[in-house]
Amino acid sequence: MPLLPPKPSSRVVGDLACQRDSYLRTIDSEVISCVEASPPKTTNGTKNSSKKGVSTPDPEKLYLIEFTDSVLFPEGGGQPTDHGTVSPLSSPTNEPIQIKSIQRQGLQCVYHSPQPLEPGTRVRQDVDFRRRWDHMQQHTGQHLLSAIMDKYDNLESVGWGMGADGDINYIDLPRKPSGEEMRTIQEKCNEAIRNNLKITVETPDDAESDSLPEDYDKEKGVVRIIKIGDIDANPCCGTHLQQTSHIGLILLHHTQSIRGTNCRMYFSAGDRAIKLASSSIRSLRSIGGVLSSGMGAEEVLGAVKKMSDNLTESRRREAKLLMEIAKFESERVKADLSSRRKAWVYRAAGNLDYINSICFELKDKLVGGLVVLATGEKKTSGQVVVVGEKGAVEEFVEKMKGVLSGVKGGGKGERWQGKVMEWQKGEIEALKNLVES
């Protein structure tokens, strides 16, 4: 009886093609297993099905596929998942399957696929190398940056995060580095980049690591040590560059206090840093043009500060004028209360300080009367305050809620205060008519 061919086995995470050669862009591989990640959606208790037995793709379905090897990196070590495609070699004319998530499960590399593939299917895997290259520049850049900072007192990295595509990264530190330290650290990082140090991966059998995930079997798996010249040697599962010159450059940005004395320092590397710098220069020139200032950073900063000072002074004057208007308005309201015991106050550009100022002037004139004050305009938010005799306030608020669709507030006795999330068409006029009716 002929022997059956042995079932193919998969490479473990730590020994994937993408980890053995992070510059590799495509490989041929074979499907080992494919299972549905979630049951089909149901409608009214019945499974989705198409007419006449013809199956149609269900966008809600997801399949977990394991291959003999992978050129796409599974998320881990602070590095996001690769993106790429899988193309069955038996049907090369079909559209490649887009893959947006690859995850590690124990030692397995599992693709999250919108389409199933039969075990034994031969496929071609292609990685989105632009995304991979960006991730390697940020990740290797972080290793270099952490290695340089580790030589400073109490500046060892305690955590890090890679920003989304085009965004900046961060490293968490036990303390805030000084401005001079940040300048020196940046210079040392870029000096190491210019020196084009070799970056190698070693997999010693006796490698020590206290950062392995709990579900990763070290005995059956592979512990990788990433070495940057003689500067650094650290365990890491991620994909890395082969030489420091490929990082391009490292830019340190700013710091932020977190968790008490800890500090978060933001940085970017490689092409991402170049794009960010170019974008910042264009923005600076545009702002300088708008402000009619020079294009230099100091000139733009001076123009912005002057504009900010002018704005602060304008707001101060506006607030003073608004309070003067409130005094005149309170005199009008007093006259209305004397003649018909009701008054309506509305100012689109008013605020709560304006309303409170009028209410202060009326505090001895509200016996038996009712005043409704409102601010804001159509399609914007605003305030509503109702003051007066307790029974009249409560009665009016109940009627008002039937006129205004989005008012929320509360109060007791002689004052009710609320906010209108968005004045709808005709509501201000309707509230005024309710007061004057």
C-alpha positions as CSV (number, residue, x, y, z in Angstrom):
1,M,0.0,0.0,0.0
2,P,1.6,3.3,-1.1
3,L,2.4,5.8,1.7
4,L,0.5,9.0,1.8
5,P,2.6,12.2,1.4
6,P,3.3,13.8,4.7
7,K,1.1,16.7,5.7
8,P,3.0,20.0,5.3
9,S,3.9,21.8,8.5
10,S,4.0,25.5,9.0
11,R,7.0,27.7,10.0
12,V,6.6,29.0,13.6
13,V,6.3,32.7,14.4
14,G,9.9,33.7,14.9
15,D,11.1,31.8,11.9
16,L,8.7,33.1,9.2
17,A,10.0,34.2,5.8
18,C,9.4,37.8,6.7
19,Q,11.5,37.4,9.8
20,R,14.3,35.5,8.1
21,D,14.5,38.2,5.3
22,S,12.6,41.3,6.1
23,Y,13.4,42.7,2.6
24,L,11.6,39.8,0.9
25,R,8.4,40.9,-0.9
26,T,6.8,37.8,-2.2
27,I,6.8,34.0,-1.7
28,D,4.8,31.0,-2.8
29,S,3.2,29.0,0.0
30,E,0.5,26.4,0.6
31,V,-2.7,26.5,2.7
32,I,-2.5,24.1,5.7
33,S,-5.9,24.9,7.3
34,C,-8.9,27.2,6.9
35,V,-11.7,27.7,9.4
36,E,-14.5,30.1,9.6
37,A,-14.0,32.7,12.3
38,S,-17.6,33.4,13.0
39,P,-20.9,31.8,12.2
40,P,-23.0,33.1,9.2
41,K,-25.3,36.0,10.1
42,T,-29.0,35.1,10.4
43,T,-32.1,36.9,9.5
44,N,-35.3,36.1,11.4
45,G,-33.7,33.0,12.8
46,T,-32.7,31.5,9.4
47,K,-29.3,31.2,7.7
48,N,-28.4,33.5,4.9
49,S,-28.7,31.8,1.5
50,S,-29.0,32.7,-2.1
51,K,-31.6,31.5,-4.6
52,K,-31.3,28.4,-6.7
53,G,-28.3,27.2,-4.6
54,V,-25.9,29.8,-5.9
55,S,-23.6,31.0,-3.1
56,T,-22.7,34.6,-2.8
57,P,-19.9,36.1,-0.8
58,D,-20.9,37.2,2.7
59,P,-19.0,40.4,3.6
60,E,-19.5,39.6,7.3
61,K,-17.7,36.3,7.1
62,L,-14.1,35.9,8.1
63,Y,-11.8,32.9,7.6
64,L,-8.7,32.1,9.6
65,I,-6.0,30.6,7.3
66,E,-2.6,29.2,8.1
67,F,0.0,28.7,5.4
68,T,3.3,26.8,5.4
69,D,5.1,30.1,5.6
70,S,4.4,33.8,5.5
71,V,6.0,36.9,3.9
72,L,3.5,39.0,5.8
73,F,4.3,39.9,9.4
74,P,1.8,39.1,12.1
75,E,1.2,41.9,14.6
76,G,3.5,41.8,17.6
77,G,6.3,43.5,19.5
78,G,4.8,46.9,19.1
79,Q,4.7,46.6,15.3
80,P,1.4,46.6,13.5
81,T,0.3,43.8,11.1
82,D,1.5,43.9,7.5
83,H,-1.0,44.3,4.7
84,G,-0.8,42.4,1.4
85,T,-2.5,40.0,-0.9
86,V,-2.9,36.3,-1.4
87,S,-3.3,34.9,-5.0
88,P,-4.2,31.3,-5.6
89,L,-1.7,30.0,-8.3
90,S,-4.4,27.7,-9.7
91,S,-6.5,30.7,-10.8
92,P,-4.1,33.5,-11.6
93,T,-6.8,35.5,-13.4
94,N,-8.8,36.0,-10.3
95,E,-8.6,39.1,-8.2
96,P,-6.0,38.7,-5.4
97,I,-7.4,38.4,-1.9
98,Q,-6.8,41.5,0.2
99,I,-5.3,40.8,3.6
100,K,-5.5,43.5,6.3
101,S,-4.8,41.5,9.4
102,I,-2.4,38.7,10.3
103,Q,-2.2,37.6,14.0
104,R,-0.1,35.3,16.0
105,Q,-1.8,32.5,17.9
106,G,0.7,30.7,20.0
107,L,3.4,29.7,17.5
108,Q,1.0,30.0,14.5
109,C,0.8,32.8,12.0
110,V,-2.9,33.2,11.1
111,Y,-4.3,35.3,8.2
112,H,-7.7,36.9,8.6
113,S,-9.2,36.5,5.1
114,P,-12.6,37.6,3.7
115,Q,-12.5,34.5,1.4
116,P,-11.9,30.8,2.2
117,L,-9.1,28.7,0.6
118,E,-9.0,24.9,0.5
119,P,-6.1,23.2,2.3
120,G,-3.5,22.2,-0.2
121,T,-4.1,25.3,-2.4
122,R,-0.8,26.8,-3.6
123,V,-0.7,30.6,-3.4
124,R,1.5,33.6,-3.9
125,Q,1.8,36.0,-1.1
126,D,2.8,39.7,-1.8
127,V,3.4,42.2,1.0
128,D,2.6,45.9,0.8
129,F,6.3,46.8,1.0
130,R,5.8,50.6,1.3
131,R,3.9,49.9,4.6
132,R,6.5,47.3,5.6
133,W,9.4,49.7,4.9
134,D,7.7,52.5,7.0
135,H,7.2,50.1,9.9
136,M,10.8,48.9,9.8
137,Q,12.1,52.5,9.8
138,Q,10.0,53.3,12.8
139,H,10.7,50.1,14.7
140,T,14.5,49.9,14.0
141,G,14.6,53.7,14.7
142,Q,13.0,53.0,18.1
143,H,15.6,50.3,18.9
144,L,18.4,52.7,18.1
145,L,16.8,55.6,20.0
146,S,16.2,53.4,23.1
147,A,19.8,52.1,23.0
148,I,21.2,55.7,22.9
149,M,18.9,56.9,25.7
150,D,19.7,53.8,27.8
151,K,23.2,55.2,28.4
152,Y,21.7,58.2,30.2
153,D,20.7,58.1,33.9
154,N,17.1,57.0,34.3
155,L,16.1,57.3,30.6
156,E,15.6,53.6,29.9
157,S,12.5,52.9,27.7
158,V,9.6,51.5,29.6
159,G,7.2,51.3,26.7
160,W,6.6,52.5,23.2
161,G,3.9,52.9,20.5
162,M,4.1,53.1,16.8
163,G,1.9,55.8,15.3
164,A,-0.5,55.0,12.5
165,D,0.6,55.6,8.9
166,G,2.0,59.2,8.8
167,D,1.6,59.8,12.5
168,I,4.3,60.1,15.1
169,N,5.6,57.5,17.5
170,Y,6.3,57.7,21.2
171,I,8.6,56.2,23.9
172,D,7.6,56.2,27.6
173,L,10.4,57.1,30.0
174,P,10.8,57.3,33.8
175,R,11.6,61.0,33.7
176,K,11.5,64.0,31.4
177,P,14.8,64.6,29.4
178,S,16.1,68.1,29.3
179,G,16.1,70.1,26.1
180,E,19.9,69.8,25.9
181,E,19.6,66.0,26.5
182,M,17.1,65.7,23.6
183,R,19.3,67.6,21.3
184,T,22.3,65.4,22.1
185,I,20.4,62.2,21.9
186,Q,19.1,63.2,18.4
187,E,22.6,64.0,17.3
188,K,23.9,60.7,18.5
189,C,21.1,58.7,16.8
190,N,21.8,60.4,13.5
191,E,25.5,60.0,13.8
192,A,24.9,56.2,14.2
193,I,22.7,56.3,11.1
194,R,25.5,58.0,9.1
195,N,28.0,55.5,10.3
196,N,25.9,52.8,8.6
197,L,26.1,50.2,11.4
198,K,25.2,46.7,10.4
199,I,22.0,45.3,11.9
200,T,21.9,41.5,12.3
201,V,19.5,38.9,13.7
202,E,20.7,36.1,15.9
203,T,18.7,33.1,17.3
204,P,20.9,31.5,20.0
205,D,19.5,28.4,21.7
206,D,20.2,30.0,25.1
207,A,18.7,33.4,24.4
208,E,17.1,35.0,27.5
209,S,14.0,37.0,27.3
210,D,11.5,38.1,29.9
211,S,9.2,39.8,27.4
212,L,7.9,36.7,25.5
213,P,4.0,36.4,25.5
214,E,2.6,33.9,27.9
215,D,1.2,31.7,25.1
216,Y,4.5,31.5,23.1
217,D,6.3,28.2,23.7
218,K,10.0,29.1,23.9
219,E,11.1,25.5,23.6
220,K,9.4,25.0,20.3
221,G,9.7,28.6,19.1
222,V,12.5,30.9,18.1
223,V,13.8,33.8,20.2
224,R,15.4,36.5,18.0
225,I,18.0,38.9,19.1
226,I,18.3,42.1,17.1
227,K,21.8,43.6,17.1
228,I,22.7,47.1,16.0
229,G,26.5,47.1,15.6
230,D,28.0,47.0,19.1
231,I,25.4,49.6,20.4
232,D,22.5,47.3,21.2
233,A,21.3,43.7,21.4
234,N,17.6,43.1,22.3
235,P,15.1,40.3,21.8
236,C,12.4,41.3,19.3
237,C,10.0,39.4,16.9
238,G,9.5,42.4,14.5
239,T,10.9,43.0,11.1
240,H,14.0,45.2,11.0
241,L,16.3,47.0,8.6
242,Q,19.7,45.6,7.6
243,Q,21.7,48.7,8.2
244,T,21.3,51.9,10.1
245,S,21.6,54.1,7.0
246,H,18.2,52.7,5.9
247,I,16.6,54.4,8.9
248,G,17.3,57.7,7.1
249,L,17.0,60.0,10.1
250,I,15.4,60.3,13.6
251,L,13.6,63.5,14.7
252,L,12.6,64.0,18.3
253,H,9.4,66.1,18.7
254,H,8.1,67.0,22.2
255,T,7.4,65.5,25.5
256,Q,4.2,64.9,27.6
257,S,3.9,64.1,31.3
258,I,2.1,60.8,32.0
259,R,1.4,58.7,35.1
260,G,2.9,61.1,37.6
261,T,6.6,61.4,37.0
262,N,6.8,59.4,33.8
263,C,7.3,61.1,30.5
264,R,6.2,60.3,26.9
265,M,8.6,61.5,24.3
266,Y,7.4,61.6,20.7
267,F,9.6,60.9,17.6
268,S,9.5,60.0,14.0
269,A,12.0,58.3,11.7
270,G,12.8,57.8,8.0
271,D,10.5,58.8,5.2
272,R,7.8,59.5,7.7
273,A,10.0,62.1,9.4
274,I,10.9,63.7,6.1
275,K,7.2,64.0,5.1
276,L,6.3,65.5,8.4
277,A,9.2,68.0,8.2
278,S,8.2,68.9,4.6
279,S,4.6,69.3,5.6
280,S,5.6,71.5,8.6
281,I,7.7,73.8,6.4
282,R,4.8,74.2,3.9
283,S,2.4,75.0,6.7
284,L,4.9,77.5,8.2
285,R,5.2,79.3,4.9
286,S,1.4,79.3,4.4
287,I,0.8,80.7,7.9
288,G,3.5,83.3,7.3
289,G,1.7,84.3,4.1
290,V,-1.7,84.6,5.8
291,L,-0.2,86.7,8.6
292,S,1.9,88.8,6.1
293,S,5.0,88.0,8.1
294,G,8.3,86.6,7.1
295,M,8.6,82.8,6.5
296,G,11.0,82.1,9.3
297,A,9.9,80.2,12.4
298,E,10.7,83.1,14.7
299,E,8.9,85.6,12.5
300,V,5.8,83.5,12.2
301,L,5.8,82.9,16.0
302,G,6.1,86.6,16.6
303,A,3.2,87.3,14.3
304,V,1.0,84.6,15.9
305,K,1.8,86.0,19.4
306,K,0.8,89.5,18.3
307,M,-2.4,88.2,16.8
308,S,-3.1,86.2,20.0
309,D,-2.6,89.3,22.1
310,N,-4.9,91.3,19.9
311,L,-7.6,88.6,20.1
312,T,-7.3,88.6,23.9
313,E,-7.7,92.4,24.0
314,S,-10.7,92.2,21.6
315,R,-12.4,89.7,23.7
316,R,-11.9,91.8,26.8
317,R,-13.4,94.8,25.1
318,E,-16.3,92.7,23.8
319,A,-17.1,91.4,27.3
320,K,-17.1,94.9,28.6
321,L,-19.4,96.1,25.9
322,L,-21.7,93.2,26.5
323,M,-22.0,94.0,30.2
324,E,-22.8,97.7,29.3
325,I,-25.5,96.4,26.9
326,A,-26.9,94.2,29.7
327,K,-27.4,97.2,31.9
328,F,-29.4,99.0,29.2
329,E,-31.3,95.9,28.5
330,S,-32.2,95.4,32.1
331,E,-33.8,98.9,32.1
332,R,-36.0,98.0,29.2
333,V,-37.0,94.8,31.0
334,K,-37.9,96.7,34.2
335,A,-40.3,98.8,32.1
336,D,-41.9,95.7,30.5
337,L,-42.4,94.2,33.9
338,S,-44.0,97.3,35.2
339,S,-46.5,97.4,32.3
340,R,-47.4,93.7,31.7
341,R,-45.4,91.5,34.2
342,K,-43.6,89.6,31.4
343,A,-40.4,90.3,29.4
344,W,-38.5,88.6,26.6
345,V,-34.7,89.1,26.3
346,Y,-32.8,87.6,23.3
347,R,-29.3,88.2,22.0
348,A,-27.8,85.8,19.5
349,A,-24.2,86.6,20.5
350,G,-25.0,86.7,24.2
351,N,-23.6,84.3,26.8
352,L,-24.4,83.1,30.3
353,D,-22.4,86.1,31.8
354,Y,-24.6,88.4,29.8
355,I,-27.8,86.7,31.1
356,N,-26.6,86.6,34.7
357,S,-25.7,90.3,34.6
358,I,-29.3,91.2,33.5
359,C,-30.7,88.8,36.2
360,F,-28.6,90.6,38.9
361,E,-30.0,94.0,37.9
362,L,-33.6,92.6,38.1
363,K,-33.3,90.7,41.4
364,D,-35.6,93.1,43.2
365,K,-38.1,93.6,40.3
366,L,-39.3,90.0,39.7
367,V,-42.1,89.8,42.3
368,G,-45.1,88.4,40.5
369,G,-43.3,88.7,37.1
370,L,-41.6,86.4,34.5
371,V,-38.5,87.0,32.4
372,V,-37.3,84.6,29.7
373,L,-33.7,85.1,28.4
374,A,-32.2,83.3,25.5
375,T,-28.9,83.3,23.4
376,G,-27.7,81.6,20.2
377,E,-29.2,81.4,16.7
378,K,-30.5,78.8,14.3
379,K,-28.3,75.7,13.8
380,T,-26.2,76.6,16.8
381,S,-26.5,76.0,20.6
382,G,-27.6,78.5,23.1
383,Q,-28.9,79.1,26.7
384,V,-32.4,79.6,28.0
385,V,-33.0,81.0,31.5
386,V,-36.4,81.6,33.0
387,V,-36.7,83.7,36.2
388,G,-39.6,85.1,38.2
389,E,-42.3,84.0,40.6
390,K,-42.0,80.3,41.4
391,G,-45.4,79.2,40.1
392,A,-45.1,81.2,36.9
393,V,-41.6,79.8,36.2
394,E,-42.8,76.2,36.6
395,E,-45.8,76.7,34.5
396,F,-43.9,78.4,31.7
397,V,-41.1,75.7,31.6
398,E,-43.7,73.0,31.0
399,K,-45.2,75.0,28.1
400,M,-41.7,75.8,26.8
401,K,-40.7,72.1,26.6
402,G,-43.6,71.6,24.1
403,V,-42.1,74.3,21.9
404,L,-38.4,73.5,22.0
405,S,-37.3,70.1,20.8
406,G,-33.7,70.0,22.2
407,V,-33.7,71.9,25.5
408,K,-32.3,70.3,28.6
409,G,-31.9,71.9,32.0
410,G,-33.3,72.2,35.5
411,G,-33.8,74.4,38.5
412,K,-35.9,75.0,41.6
413,G,-38.0,77.9,42.7
414,E,-37.5,81.2,41.0
415,R,-34.9,80.2,38.4
416,W,-34.7,77.5,35.7
417,Q,-31.6,77.3,33.5
418,G,-31.1,75.1,30.4
419,K,-29.2,74.6,27.2
420,V,-30.5,74.2,23.7
421,M,-28.2,71.8,21.9
422,E,-29.3,73.2,18.5
423,W,-31.9,75.8,17.7
424,Q,-34.2,74.5,15.0
425,K,-35.9,76.7,12.4
426,G,-38.7,78.8,14.0
427,E,-38.0,77.8,17.6
428,I,-36.7,81.2,18.7
429,E,-39.7,83.0,17.3
430,A,-42.0,80.4,18.8
431,L,-40.4,80.9,22.3
432,K,-40.8,84.7,21.9
433,N,-44.5,84.3,21.0
434,L,-45.0,82.0,24.0
435,V,-43.7,84.7,26.3
436,E,-45.7,87.5,24.7
437,S,-48.9,85.5,24.4
